[in-house]
Amino acid sequence: MNSLPSDLRNLLEQYHQTHLIQFWDELNSEERANLASQLASIDFALVESVTRKLSALGSSDAGSEAAQADRIAAAKAPARVVRQPQSTTDLTARSVAADIGEAELRSGKVAVVTVAGGQGTRLGFNAPKGMFPIGPVSQRTLFQIFAEQIQSRRQQASAEIPWFIMTSDATHSETQRFFDEQNHFGLAPESVVFFQQGSLPAFDAATGQILLSSRSEIALSPDGHGGLIAALQNAGLLDRMKSSGIEHVFYHQVDNPTVIIADPVLIGFHTQEKSQLTTNVVCKTSPAERMGVLVDVNGRTEIIEYSELTPEQSARTDESGQWIFWAGNTAIHVFDRAFLDLLTQEGGQLPLHFARKNVPYVSSDGQTISPEDASSPNAIKMERFIFDALPMAKSTLIVEGNRAREFNPVKNKSGADSADTARAALVRIGREWLAEAGHVVPDNMAVEISPLQALTAADLRKKIESGEIQVSDLISS
């Protein structure tokens, strides 16, 4: 490709973005093709509308401070919520929900979506985060733990559970190659589908001009986990699910090794209550914990991010003395597939969120500029959040999970929510399951239970009692 298609050139002129091709004559054929492809993917009208909106708002990217204060003041603790069991009646309700969920799994009505677009940079790991070794004994990767869970679920349900993995431009090829090298962890390759989330351009905060990251590349970044809906549609996966009889989509992020994938209890409550979007939450450890929280605002379920709350607001209580902002978001959801279809009728686009960031760029004279003034970032980045689907749903449900069992994410290199805490949680869970089976493990021995060996403590006890599993196989000195 030696010349830029005239329609693209006209588009750049229309939206005053011709600076993006200022180095065109210096590029080789491959670089020109790459740049033209990136240009064709950009919604220039969207960028212009965002620029106008931000200009009208002045220094406030999220709207007026008064409107935000009103929203927080109106927030109430979620009303439609299943709390952790406190009584025999609660336990019975969970057992009933589990039976319903297992029936849905046996009927082939469940698919799993794993959001895996992030790199392991914060962990000091130079690869897609799903490839991070987290097994305390075996060094199983996050991807392997999820794959083994799905394989065990399939075996128990005697049904197919398709696995859709959303990657990003940064992780797509390497993730696919890793699964090929691992023979898809024993799963049929056709049952594991990789699809890419979209990208959005960064633009200059002052002028609205889209930035170049090099002479032949636009400064693009992933469009956030909220890009899931459009990505599923663009990949043809919503149609595939519909034709396959999928009714429920279990969603989770790649960083939590203790997530209960395709959790029958969560799916069961979701089905039982005819919810369009069901969310797993955990009780925050303190008002100051950095977690988004689910609340009711004027009759709709929403998430308020921790960064939106002052310490005083975070600690606010209701008339009974209970925290209002207690329900921490785990990023574990069950979507009604028909609800996802409905959202695509609006173009599959959830609201945009804006963040002012310092973004390196190529100047008009071809020099790479790396802004460092944290008080005045040079650029605007855009992304979408999947939880913005919550207020769009006519029927939502919140289910409180067991935090120690279900939510041990790997986000930081050290300290809280790190690889060390996640591995410790895997060992602790193994010890607890063995103790329930009548086997106490000495403190100086590590425990790791593969999902292929057991998905629950009851599974493990049954297999140990039958002789199918030897306790010695689960322990490392």
C-alpha positions as a Markdown table, in Angstrom:
| # | Residue | x | y | z |
|---|---|---|---|---|
| 1 | Met | 0.0 | 0.0 | 0.0 |
| 2 | Asn | 1.8 | 3.1 | -1.2 |
| 3 | Ser | -1.1 | 5.7 | -0.9 |
| 4 | Leu | -3.6 | 6.3 | 1.7 |
| 5 | Pro | -7.2 | 5.4 | 0.6 |
| 6 | Ser | -9.0 | 8.6 | -0.3 |
| 7 | Asp | -11.9 | 7.9 | 2.1 |
| 8 | Leu | -9.5 | 7.7 | 5.1 |
| 9 | Arg | -7.7 | 10.9 | 4.0 |
| 10 | Asn | -11.1 | 12.7 | 3.7 |
| 11 | Leu | -12.0 | 11.4 | 7.2 |
| 12 | Leu | -8.8 | 12.8 | 8.7 |
| 13 | Glu | -9.4 | 16.1 | 7.0 |
| 14 | Gln | -13.0 | 16.2 | 8.2 |
| 15 | Tyr | -12.0 | 15.7 | 11.9 |
| 16 | His | -8.8 | 17.7 | 11.7 |
| 17 | Gln | -6.5 | 14.7 | 12.4 |
| 18 | Thr | -4.3 | 14.9 | 9.3 |
| 19 | His | -1.2 | 15.1 | 11.5 |
| 20 | Leu | -1.5 | 11.3 | 11.9 |
| 21 | Ile | -0.2 | 10.9 | 8.4 |
| 22 | Gln | 2.5 | 13.6 | 8.5 |
| 23 | Phe | 5.3 | 11.0 | 8.2 |
| 24 | Trp | 3.5 | 8.9 | 5.6 |
| 25 | Asp | 6.1 | 9.5 | 2.8 |
| 26 | Glu | 8.9 | 8.3 | 5.2 |
| 27 | Leu | 7.2 | 4.9 | 5.9 |
| 28 | Asn | 7.8 | 1.6 | 4.2 |
| 29 | Ser | 4.9 | -0.5 | 2.8 |
| 30 | Glu | 4.5 | -2.6 | 6.0 |
| 31 | Glu | 4.4 | 0.5 | 8.2 |
| 32 | Arg | 1.9 | 2.2 | 5.9 |
| 33 | Ala | -0.4 | -0.8 | 5.9 |
| 34 | Asn | -0.2 | -0.9 | 9.7 |
| 35 | Leu | -1.0 | 2.7 | 10.1 |
| 36 | Ala | -3.8 | 2.6 | 7.6 |
| 37 | Ser | -5.3 | -0.4 | 9.5 |
| 38 | Gln | -5.2 | 1.5 | 12.8 |
| 39 | Leu | -6.7 | 4.6 | 11.2 |
| 40 | Ala | -9.6 | 2.6 | 9.8 |
| 41 | Ser | -10.4 | 1.2 | 13.3 |
| 42 | Ile | -10.8 | 4.6 | 14.9 |
| 43 | Asp | -14.2 | 6.2 | 15.6 |
| 44 | Phe | -13.2 | 9.8 | 14.9 |
| 45 | Ala | -16.7 | 11.1 | 15.6 |
| 46 | Leu | -16.5 | 9.5 | 19.0 |
| 47 | Val | -13.1 | 11.2 | 19.8 |
| 48 | Glu | -14.6 | 14.6 | 18.7 |
| 49 | Ser | -17.7 | 14.2 | 20.8 |
| 50 | Val | -15.5 | 13.2 | 23.8 |
| 51 | Thr | -13.3 | 16.2 | 23.3 |
| 52 | Arg | -16.3 | 18.5 | 23.1 |
| 53 | Lys | -17.8 | 17.0 | 26.3 |
| 54 | Leu | -14.6 | 17.4 | 28.2 |
| 55 | Ser | -14.2 | 20.9 | 27.0 |
| 56 | Ala | -17.7 | 21.7 | 28.2 |
| 57 | Leu | -17.0 | 20.1 | 31.6 |
| 58 | Gly | -13.8 | 22.0 | 32.1 |
| 59 | Ser | -11.5 | 20.4 | 34.6 |
| 60 | Ser | -14.1 | 17.8 | 35.7 |
| 61 | Asp | -13.9 | 14.7 | 33.6 |
| 62 | Ala | -16.6 | 12.8 | 35.3 |
| 63 | Gly | -19.3 | 15.5 | 35.5 |
| 64 | Ser | -20.1 | 18.0 | 38.1 |
| 65 | Glu | -18.9 | 17.4 | 41.6 |
| 66 | Ala | -22.4 | 18.3 | 42.9 |
| 67 | Ala | -24.0 | 15.5 | 40.8 |
| 68 | Gln | -21.4 | 13.0 | 42.1 |
| 69 | Ala | -22.0 | 14.1 | 45.7 |
| 70 | Asp | -25.8 | 13.6 | 45.1 |
| 71 | Arg | -25.2 | 10.1 | 43.7 |
| 72 | Ile | -23.1 | 9.1 | 46.8 |
| 73 | Ala | -25.6 | 10.7 | 49.2 |
| 74 | Ala | -28.5 | 8.7 | 47.5 |
| 75 | Ala | -26.6 | 5.4 | 47.7 |
| 76 | Lys | -28.0 | 2.7 | 49.9 |
| 77 | Ala | -26.7 | -0.8 | 50.8 |
| 78 | Pro | -27.9 | -3.2 | 48.2 |
| 79 | Ala | -31.4 | -4.5 | 48.9 |
| 80 | Arg | -31.6 | -7.6 | 46.7 |
| 81 | Val | -28.7 | -9.6 | 48.1 |
| 82 | Val | -28.1 | -13.2 | 49.3 |
| 83 | Arg | -25.7 | -12.9 | 52.3 |
| 84 | Gln | -23.4 | -15.6 | 53.5 |
| 85 | Pro | -25.4 | -18.4 | 55.3 |
| 86 | Gln | -26.1 | -17.9 | 59.0 |
| 87 | Ser | -28.8 | -20.5 | 59.6 |
| 88 | Thr | -29.9 | -23.9 | 58.5 |
| 89 | Thr | -32.5 | -22.2 | 56.3 |
| 90 | Asp | -29.7 | -20.3 | 54.6 |
| 91 | Leu | -27.7 | -23.4 | 54.0 |
| 92 | Thr | -30.7 | -25.2 | 52.6 |
| 93 | Ala | -31.3 | -22.3 | 50.2 |
| 94 | Arg | -27.7 | -22.5 | 49.0 |
| 95 | Ser | -28.1 | -26.3 | 48.5 |
| 96 | Val | -31.2 | -25.8 | 46.4 |
| 97 | Ala | -29.4 | -23.1 | 44.4 |
| 98 | Ala | -26.5 | -25.5 | 43.8 |
| 99 | Asp | -28.9 | -28.2 | 42.5 |
| 100 | Ile | -30.4 | -25.7 | 40.1 |
| 101 | Gly | -27.0 | -24.5 | 38.9 |
| 102 | Glu | -25.8 | -28.1 | 38.4 |
| 103 | Ala | -28.9 | -28.8 | 36.4 |
| 104 | Glu | -28.2 | -25.8 | 34.1 |
| 105 | Leu | -24.6 | -27.1 | 33.7 |
| 106 | Arg | -25.8 | -30.6 | 32.8 |
| 107 | Ser | -28.2 | -29.0 | 30.2 |
| 108 | Gly | -25.3 | -27.3 | 28.5 |
| 109 | Lys | -26.6 | -23.8 | 29.2 |
| 110 | Val | -23.4 | -22.3 | 30.6 |
| 111 | Ala | -20.4 | -20.7 | 29.0 |
| 112 | Val | -17.3 | -19.2 | 30.7 |
| 113 | Val | -15.6 | -15.9 | 29.8 |
| 114 | Thr | -12.2 | -15.2 | 31.2 |
| 115 | Val | -10.9 | -11.6 | 30.8 |
| 116 | Ala | -7.2 | -12.0 | 30.1 |
| 117 | Gly | -6.0 | -8.8 | 28.4 |
| 118 | Gly | -3.5 | -7.7 | 31.1 |
| 119 | Gln | 0.2 | -8.2 | 31.3 |
| 120 | Gly | 2.0 | -9.3 | 34.5 |
| 121 | Thr | 4.0 | -6.0 | 34.7 |
| 122 | Arg | 3.0 | -5.2 | 38.2 |
| 123 | Leu | 4.2 | -8.6 | 39.3 |
| 124 | Gly | 7.5 | -8.2 | 37.6 |
| 125 | Phe | 6.4 | -10.8 | 35.1 |
| 126 | Asn | 7.0 | -10.1 | 31.4 |
| 127 | Ala | 4.2 | -12.1 | 29.9 |
| 128 | Pro | 0.4 | -12.3 | 29.9 |
| 129 | Lys | -0.8 | -12.5 | 33.5 |
| 130 | Gly | -2.6 | -15.8 | 32.8 |
| 131 | Met | 0.8 | -17.4 | 32.3 |
| 132 | Phe | 1.9 | -16.5 | 35.8 |
| 133 | Pro | 3.0 | -19.6 | 37.9 |
| 134 | Ile | 0.9 | -19.5 | 41.0 |
| 135 | Gly | 0.6 | -23.2 | 42.2 |
| 136 | Pro | 2.3 | -23.4 | 45.6 |
| 137 | Val | 3.8 | -26.8 | 44.9 |
| 138 | Ser | 3.4 | -27.5 | 41.2 |
| 139 | Gln | 3.9 | -23.9 | 39.8 |
| 140 | Arg | 0.6 | -24.3 | 37.9 |
| 141 | Thr | -0.2 | -21.2 | 36.0 |
| 142 | Leu | -3.4 | -19.3 | 36.4 |
| 143 | Phe | -4.5 | -20.5 | 33.0 |
| 144 | Gln | -3.9 | -24.1 | 34.0 |
| 145 | Ile | -5.9 | -23.8 | 37.2 |
| 146 | Phe | -8.9 | -22.4 | 35.3 |
| 147 | Ala | -8.5 | -25.0 | 32.5 |
| 148 | Glu | -8.5 | -27.9 | 35.1 |
| 149 | Gln | -11.6 | -26.4 | 36.8 |
| 150 | Ile | -13.4 | -26.3 | 33.5 |
| 151 | Gln | -12.4 | -29.8 | 32.6 |
| 152 | Ser | -13.6 | -31.1 | 35.9 |
| 153 | Arg | -16.9 | -29.2 | 35.6 |
| 154 | Arg | -17.4 | -30.7 | 32.1 |
| 155 | Gln | -16.7 | -34.2 | 33.5 |
| 156 | Gln | -19.1 | -33.8 | 36.4 |
| 157 | Ala | -21.9 | -32.3 | 34.2 |
| 158 | Ser | -21.3 | -34.6 | 31.2 |
| 159 | Ala | -21.8 | -31.5 | 29.1 |
| 160 | Glu | -19.9 | -29.0 | 27.1 |
| 161 | Ile | -18.9 | -25.8 | 28.8 |
| 162 | Pro | -17.3 | -23.5 | 26.1 |
| 163 | Trp | -14.5 | -21.3 | 27.3 |
| 164 | Phe | -14.1 | -17.9 | 25.7 |
| 165 | Ile | -10.9 | -16.0 | 26.6 |
| 166 | Met | -10.8 | -12.3 | 25.9 |
| 167 | Thr | -7.3 | -11.1 | 25.2 |
| 168 | Ser | -5.8 | -7.8 | 24.1 |
| 169 | Asp | -3.5 | -6.8 | 21.3 |
| 170 | Ala | -0.6 | -7.1 | 23.9 |
| 171 | Thr | -1.5 | -10.7 | 25.0 |
| 172 | His | -3.4 | -12.3 | 22.1 |
| 173 | Ser | -0.6 | -14.0 | 20.1 |
| 174 | Glu | 1.4 | -15.1 | 23.1 |
| 175 | Thr | -1.7 | -16.5 | 24.9 |
| 176 | Gln | -2.7 | -18.5 | 21.9 |
| 177 | Arg | 0.9 | -19.8 | 21.5 |
| 178 | Phe | 1.0 | -20.8 | 25.2 |
| 179 | Phe | -2.2 | -22.8 | 24.9 |
| 180 | Asp | -0.9 | -24.6 | 21.8 |
| 181 | Glu | 2.4 | -25.4 | 23.6 |
| 182 | Gln | 0.4 | -26.8 | 26.6 |
| 183 | Asn | -2.0 | -28.8 | 24.3 |
| 184 | His | -4.8 | -26.7 | 25.7 |
| 185 | Phe | -4.3 | -28.4 | 29.0 |
| 186 | Gly | -6.2 | -31.4 | 27.8 |
| 187 | Leu | -9.3 | -29.5 | 26.6 |
| 188 | Ala | -10.5 | -29.9 | 23.0 |
| 189 | Pro | -9.0 | -26.9 | 21.1 |
| 190 | Glu | -12.3 | -26.1 | 19.4 |
| 191 | Ser | -13.9 | -25.6 | 22.8 |
| 192 | Val | -11.5 | -22.8 | 23.8 |
| 193 | Val | -11.9 | -19.6 | 21.8 |
| 194 | Phe | -9.6 | -16.6 | 21.9 |
| 195 | Phe | -11.1 | -13.2 | 21.0 |
| 196 | Gln | -9.6 | -9.7 | 21.2 |
| 197 | Gln | -11.0 | -6.7 | 23.0 |
| 198 | Gly | -11.0 | -3.4 | 21.1 |
| 199 | Ser | -8.6 | -0.5 | 21.4 |
| 200 | Leu | -9.2 | 3.3 | 21.9 |
| 201 | Pro | -6.8 | 6.1 | 21.0 |
| 202 | Ala | -5.3 | 8.5 | 23.5 |
| 203 | Phe | -5.5 | 12.2 | 22.5 |
| 204 | Asp | -4.0 | 15.4 | 23.6 |
| 205 | Ala | -5.9 | 16.9 | 26.5 |
| 206 | Ala | -5.6 | 20.5 | 25.3 |
| 207 | Thr | -6.2 | 20.1 | 21.5 |
| 208 | Gly | -8.1 | 16.8 | 21.1 |
| 209 | Gln | -5.5 | 15.6 | 18.6 |
| 210 | Ile | -5.0 | 11.9 | 18.6 |
| 211 | Leu | -1.4 | 11.0 | 19.6 |
| 212 | Leu | 1.2 | 9.0 | 17.6 |
| 213 | Ser | 3.3 | 6.6 | 19.6 |
| 214 | Ser | 5.7 | 6.3 | 16.7 |
| 215 | Arg | 5.8 | 7.7 | 13.2 |
| 216 | Ser | 3.7 | 4.7 | 12.0 |
| 217 | Glu | 1.6 | 3.8 | 15.1 |
| 218 | Ile | -1.2 | 5.5 | 16.9 |
| 219 | Ala | -1.2 | 5.6 | 20.7 |
| 220 | Leu | -3.8 | 3.0 | 21.4 |
| 221 | Ser | -4.7 | 1.2 | 24.6 |
| 222 | Pro | -7.3 | -1.6 | 25.4 |
| 223 | Asp | -10.9 | -0.3 | 25.7 |
| 224 | Gly | -11.3 | -1.9 | 29.2 |
| 225 | His | -13.3 | -5.0 | 30.3 |
| 226 | Gly | -16.4 | -3.1 | 29.3 |
| 227 | Gly | -15.3 | -3.7 | 25.7 |
| 228 | Leu | -16.4 | -7.3 | 26.3 |
| 229 | Ile | -19.9 | -6.9 | 24.8 |
| 230 | Ala | -18.8 | -5.4 | 21.5 |
| 231 | Ala | -15.9 | -7.9 | 21.3 |
| 232 | Leu | -18.2 | -10.9 | 21.8 |
| 233 | Gln | -20.5 | -9.6 | 19.1 |
| 234 | Asn | -17.7 | -8.8 | 16.7 |
| 235 | Ala | -16.2 | -12.3 | 17.1 |
| 236 | Gly | -19.6 | -13.9 | 16.4 |
| 237 | Leu | -19.6 | -15.5 | 19.8 |
| 238 | Leu | -23.0 | -14.2 | 20.9 |
| 239 | Asp | -24.6 | -15.8 | 17.9 |
| 240 | Arg | -22.6 | -19.0 | 18.6 |
| 241 | Met | -23.9 | -19.1 | 22.2 |
| 242 | Lys | -27.4 | -18.6 | 21.1 |
| 243 | Ser | -27.3 | -21.3 | 18.5 |
| 244 | Ser | -25.7 | -23.7 | 21.1 |
| 245 | Gly | -28.4 | -23.1 | 23.7 |
| 246 | Ile | -26.2 | -21.1 | 26.1 |
| 247 | Glu | -28.3 | -19.1 | 28.5 |
| 248 | His | -25.8 | -18.1 | 31.2 |
| 249 | Val | -22.4 | -16.6 | 30.8 |
| 250 | Phe | -20.0 | -16.9 | 33.8 |
| 251 | Tyr | -17.5 | -14.0 | 33.8 |
| 252 | His | -14.3 | -13.7 | 35.8 |
| 253 | Gln | -10.9 | -12.0 | 35.5 |
| 254 | Val | -7.7 | -13.8 | 35.1 |
| 255 | Asp | -6.0 | -12.7 | 38.3 |
| 256 | Asn | -8.0 | -14.8 | 40.9 |
| 257 | Pro | -6.8 | -18.4 | 41.2 |
| 258 | Thr | -9.4 | -19.3 | 43.8 |
| 259 | Val | -12.4 | -18.2 | 41.8 |
| 260 | Ile | -15.0 | -21.0 | 41.6 |
| 261 | Ile | -15.5 | -21.2 | 37.8 |
| 262 | Ala | -19.1 | -21.9 | 36.7 |
| 263 | Asp | -20.1 | -21.8 | 40.3 |
| 264 | Pro | -23.3 | -23.9 | 40.6 |
| 265 | Val | -24.5 | -21.8 | 43.6 |
| 266 | Leu | -24.1 | -18.5 | 41.8 |
| 267 | Ile | -25.6 | -19.8 | 38.6 |
| 268 | Gly | -28.5 | -21.4 | 40.6 |
| 269 | Phe | -29.4 | -18.2 | 42.4 |
| 270 | His | -29.1 | -16.3 | 39.1 |
| 271 | Thr | -31.5 | -18.8 | 37.4 |
| 272 | Gln | -33.9 | -19.0 | 40.4 |
| 273 | Glu | -34.3 | -15.2 | 40.6 |
| 274 | Lys | -34.5 | -14.7 | 36.9 |
| 275 | Ser | -31.7 | -12.2 | 37.1 |
| 276 | Gln | -30.2 | -10.5 | 34.0 |
| 277 | Leu | -26.9 | -9.8 | 35.8 |
| 278 | Thr | -25.8 | -11.4 | 39.0 |
| 279 | Thr | -22.7 | -10.3 | 40.9 |
| 280 | Asn | -20.5 | -12.0 | 43.5 |
| 281 | Val | -19.4 | -9.7 | 46.2 |
| 282 | Val | -17.4 | -10.0 | 49.4 |
| 283 | Cys | -17.6 | -8.0 | 52.6 |
| 284 | Lys | -14.9 | -5.4 | 52.7 |
| 285 | Thr | -12.4 | -5.8 | 55.5 |
| 286 | Ser | -12.6 | -2.2 | 56.4 |
| 287 | Pro | -14.2 | 1.0 | 55.0 |
| 288 | Ala | -10.8 | 2.1 | 53.7 |
| 289 | Glu | -10.2 | -1.1 | 51.7 |
| 290 | Arg | -9.6 | -0.2 | 48.0 |
| 291 | Met | -12.5 | -2.0 | 46.4 |
| 292 | Gly | -15.4 | -0.8 | 44.3 |
| 293 | Val | -18.7 | -1.4 | 46.1 |
| 294 | Leu | -22.1 | -2.3 | 44.9 |
| 295 | Val | -25.0 | -0.1 | 46.0 |
| 296 | Asp | -28.5 | 0.8 | 45.2 |
| 297 | Val | -28.9 | 4.3 | 43.7 |
| 298 | Asn | -32.5 | 5.4 | 43.1 |
| 299 | Gly | -33.7 | 1.9 | 42.6 |
| 300 | Arg | -30.8 | 0.7 | 40.4 |
| 301 | Thr | -27.8 | -1.4 | 41.2 |
| 302 | Glu | -24.5 | 0.5 | 40.6 |
| 303 | Ile | -20.8 | 0.3 | 41.5 |
| 304 | Ile | -19.1 | 3.2 | 43.2 |
| 305 | Glu | -15.4 | 3.1 | 42.9 |
| 306 | Tyr | -13.3 | 3.5 | 46.1 |
| 307 | Ser | -11.6 | 6.5 | 44.5 |
| 308 | Glu | -14.9 | 8.3 | 44.4 |
| 309 | Leu | -15.5 | 8.1 | 48.2 |
| 310 | Thr | -13.9 | 10.2 | 50.9 |
| 311 | Pro | -12.9 | 8.3 | 54.1 |
| 312 | Glu | -15.9 | 9.7 | 55.8 |
| 313 | Gln | -18.3 | 8.6 | 53.1 |
| 314 | Ser | -16.7 | 5.1 | 53.0 |
| 315 | Ala | -17.5 | 4.7 | 56.7 |
| 316 | Arg | -21.1 | 5.8 | 56.5 |
| 317 | Thr | -23.6 | 3.6 | 58.1 |
| 318 | Asp | -27.4 | 3.2 | 57.8 |
| 319 | Glu | -29.9 | 3.5 | 60.6 |
| 320 | Ser | -29.1 | 0.0 | 61.9 |
| 321 | Gly | -25.4 | 0.8 | 62.1 |
| 322 | Gln | -24.3 | -1.3 | 59.1 |
| 323 | Trp | -21.9 | 0.0 | 56.5 |
| 324 | Ile | -23.6 | 1.2 | 53.4 |
| 325 | Phe | -20.5 | 0.6 | 51.3 |
| 326 | Trp | -19.7 | -3.0 | 52.4 |
| 327 | Ala | -20.3 | -5.1 | 49.2 |
| 328 | Gly | -16.9 | -5.3 | 47.6 |
| 329 | Asn | -16.8 | -6.1 | 43.8 |
| 330 | Thr | -14.9 | -9.3 | 43.0 |
| 331 | Ala | -15.4 | -9.0 | 39.2 |
| 332 | Ile | -17.2 | -12.3 | 39.2 |
| 333 | His | -20.6 | -12.1 | 37.4 |
| 334 | Val | -23.2 | -14.2 | 35.7 |
| 335 | Phe | -24.8 | -12.6 | 32.7 |
| 336 | Asp | -28.0 | -13.7 | 31.1 |
| 337 | Arg | -27.0 | -14.3 | 27.5 |
| 338 | Ala | -30.2 | -12.6 | 26.2 |
| 339 | Phe | -29.3 | -9.5 | 28.2 |
| 340 | Leu | -25.9 | -9.3 | 26.4 |
| 341 | Asp | -27.8 | -9.6 | 23.1 |
| 342 | Leu | -30.0 | -6.8 | 24.2 |
| 343 | Leu | -27.1 | -4.5 | 25.0 |
| 344 | Thr | -25.7 | -5.0 | 21.5 |
| 345 | Gln | -28.8 | -3.4 | 20.1 |
| 346 | Glu | -27.3 | -0.1 | 21.4 |
| 347 | Gly | -24.1 | -0.9 | 19.5 |
| 348 | Gly | -22.5 | -2.9 | 22.3 |
| 349 | Gln | -21.1 | 0.2 | 23.8 |
| 350 | Leu | -21.1 | 0.9 | 27.5 |
| 351 | Pro | -20.4 | 4.4 | 28.8 |
| 352 | Leu | -16.9 | 5.8 | 28.3 |
| 353 | His | -14.7 | 6.7 | 31.3 |
| 354 | Phe | -11.9 | 9.2 | 30.9 |
| 355 | Ala | -8.6 | 9.5 | 32.7 |
| 356 | Arg | -5.9 | 12.1 | 32.4 |
| 357 | Lys | -2.5 | 10.3 | 31.9 |
| 358 | Asn | 0.9 | 11.1 | 30.8 |
| 359 | Val | 1.3 | 9.4 | 27.4 |
| 360 | Pro | 4.5 | 9.4 | 25.4 |
| 361 | Tyr | 4.0 | 10.7 | 21.8 |
| 362 | Val | 5.8 | 11.7 | 18.7 |
| 363 | Ser | 6.0 | 15.4 | 18.1 |
| 364 | Ser | 5.6 | 17.2 | 14.7 |
| 365 | Asp | 9.4 | 17.2 | 14.2 |
| 366 | Gly | 9.5 | 13.4 | 14.8 |
| 367 | Gln | 10.9 | 13.5 | 18.3 |
| 368 | Thr | 9.6 | 11.2 | 21.0 |
| 369 | Ile | 8.3 | 13.2 | 24.0 |
| 370 | Ser | 7.8 | 11.5 | 27.4 |
| 371 | Pro | 5.8 | 13.9 | 29.6 |
| 372 | Glu | 6.5 | 13.5 | 33.4 |
| 373 | Asp | 4.5 | 16.3 | 35.0 |
| 374 | Ala | 2.1 | 14.3 | 37.2 |
| 375 | Ser | 0.2 | 17.5 | 38.1 |
| 376 | Ser | -0.7 | 18.2 | 34.5 |
| 377 | Pro | -1.0 | 15.0 | 32.4 |
| 378 | Asn | -0.8 | 15.6 | 28.7 |
| 379 | Ala | -3.4 | 13.1 | 27.4 |
| 380 | Ile | -6.8 | 11.6 | 27.8 |
| 381 | Lys | -7.3 | 7.9 | 27.8 |
| 382 | Met | -10.7 | 6.2 | 27.4 |
| 383 | Glu | -12.0 | 2.9 | 28.6 |
| 384 | Arg | -15.3 | 1.1 | 29.4 |
| 385 | Phe | -16.2 | -0.9 | 32.5 |
| 386 | Ile | -18.3 | -4.0 | 32.4 |
| 387 | Phe | -20.1 | -3.1 | 35.7 |
| 388 | Asp | -21.8 | -0.2 | 33.9 |
| 389 | Ala | -24.2 | -2.8 | 32.6 |
| 390 | Leu | -25.6 | -3.1 | 36.1 |
| 391 | Pro | -28.0 | -0.1 | 36.0 |
| 392 | Met | -29.0 | -1.1 | 32.5 |
| 393 | Ala | -30.4 | -4.4 | 33.8 |
| 394 | Lys | -34.1 | -4.6 | 34.8 |
| 395 | Ser | -33.3 | -7.4 | 37.2 |
| 396 | Thr | -30.1 | -7.8 | 39.2 |
| 397 | Leu | -29.0 | -10.0 | 42.1 |
| 398 | Ile | -26.0 | -9.8 | 44.5 |
| 399 | Val | -24.7 | -12.9 | 46.1 |
| 400 | Glu | -22.1 | -12.6 | 48.9 |
| 401 | Gly | -19.3 | -15.1 | 48.5 |
| 402 | Asn | -16.9 | -16.6 | 51.0 |
| 403 | Arg | -14.0 | -14.3 | 50.8 |
| 404 | Ala | -11.3 | -16.6 | 52.1 |
| 405 | Arg | -12.4 | -19.3 | 49.7 |
| 406 | Glu | -13.3 | -17.4 | 46.5 |
| 407 | Phe | -11.4 | -14.1 | 46.3 |
| 408 | Asn | -7.6 | -14.1 | 46.5 |
| 409 | Pro | -6.4 | -12.0 | 43.6 |
| 410 | Val | -2.9 | -11.6 | 42.3 |
| 411 | Lys | -2.5 | -7.9 | 41.7 |
| 412 | Asn | 0.7 | -6.8 | 43.5 |
| 413 | Lys | 4.3 | -7.9 | 43.6 |
| 414 | Ser | 4.3 | -8.0 | 47.4 |
| 415 | Gly | 2.0 | -7.3 | 50.3 |
| 416 | Ala | -1.8 | -7.6 | 50.1 |
| 417 | Asp | -3.3 | -9.3 | 47.0 |
| 418 | Ser | 0.1 | -10.6 | 45.9 |
| 419 | Ala | 1.4 | -13.9 | 44.6 |
| 420 | Asp | 2.4 | -14.8 | 48.2 |
| 421 | Thr | -1.0 | -14.2 | 49.6 |
| 422 | Ala | -2.7 | -16.1 | 46.8 |
| 423 | Arg | -0.4 | -19.1 | 47.2 |
| 424 | Ala | -1.0 | -19.1 | 50.9 |
| 425 | Ala | -4.7 | -19.1 | 50.2 |
| 426 | Leu | -4.4 | -22.2 | 48.0 |
| 427 | Val | -2.4 | -24.0 | 50.7 |
| 428 | Arg | -4.9 | -23.0 | 53.3 |
| 429 | Ile | -7.8 | -24.2 | 51.3 |
| 430 | Gly | -6.1 | -27.5 | 50.7 |
| 431 | Arg | -5.4 | -27.9 | 54.4 |
| 432 | Glu | -9.0 | -27.1 | 55.3 |
| 433 | Trp | -10.3 | -29.7 | 52.8 |
| 434 | Leu | -8.0 | -32.4 | 54.1 |
| 435 | Ala | -9.0 | -31.6 | 57.7 |
| 436 | Glu | -12.7 | -32.0 | 56.7 |
| 437 | Ala | -11.7 | -35.4 | 55.3 |
| 438 | Gly | -10.0 | -36.3 | 58.7 |
| 439 | His | -6.4 | -35.6 | 57.8 |
| 440 | Val | -4.5 | -32.8 | 59.6 |
| 441 | Val | -1.4 | -31.7 | 57.7 |
| 442 | Pro | 1.7 | -30.5 | 59.7 |
| 443 | Asp | 2.5 | -26.8 | 59.3 |
| 444 | Asn | 5.8 | -27.5 | 57.7 |
| 445 | Met | 4.2 | -29.3 | 54.7 |
| 446 | Ala | 2.7 | -27.5 | 51.7 |
| 447 | Val | -0.6 | -28.7 | 50.2 |
| 448 | Glu | -1.9 | -28.2 | 46.7 |
| 449 | Ile | -5.0 | -29.8 | 45.3 |
| 450 | Ser | -5.5 | -29.8 | 41.5 |
| 451 | Pro | -9.1 | -29.1 | 40.4 |
| 452 | Leu | -8.7 | -32.4 | 38.5 |
| 453 | Gln | -8.5 | -34.1 | 41.8 |
| 454 | Ala | -11.4 | -32.3 | 43.5 |
| 455 | Leu | -13.5 | -29.2 | 43.1 |
| 456 | Thr | -14.9 | -29.2 | 46.7 |
| 457 | Ala | -14.1 | -30.5 | 50.1 |
| 458 | Ala | -16.9 | -33.1 | 49.7 |
| 459 | Asp | -15.3 | -34.3 | 46.4 |
| 460 | Leu | -12.0 | -34.7 | 48.1 |
| 461 | Arg | -13.3 | -36.6 | 51.1 |
| 462 | Lys | -15.3 | -39.0 | 48.8 |
| 463 | Lys | -12.2 | -39.7 | 46.7 |
| 464 | Ile | -9.9 | -40.3 | 49.7 |
| 465 | Glu | -12.4 | -42.6 | 51.3 |
| 466 | Ser | -12.8 | -44.6 | 48.1 |
| 467 | Gly | -9.0 | -44.8 | 47.7 |
| 468 | Glu | -9.1 | -43.0 | 44.4 |
| 469 | Ile | -6.8 | -40.3 | 45.8 |
| 470 | Gln | -3.9 | -40.8 | 48.3 |
| 471 | Val | -3.3 | -38.1 | 50.8 |
| 472 | Ser | 0.4 | -38.4 | 50.2 |
| 473 | Asp | -0.1 | -37.3 | 46.6 |
| 474 | Leu | -1.4 | -33.9 | 47.8 |
| 475 | Ile | 1.4 | -33.0 | 50.3 |
| 476 | Ser | 4.9 | -31.7 | 49.8 |
| 477 | Ser | 7.4 | -31.5 | 52.6 |
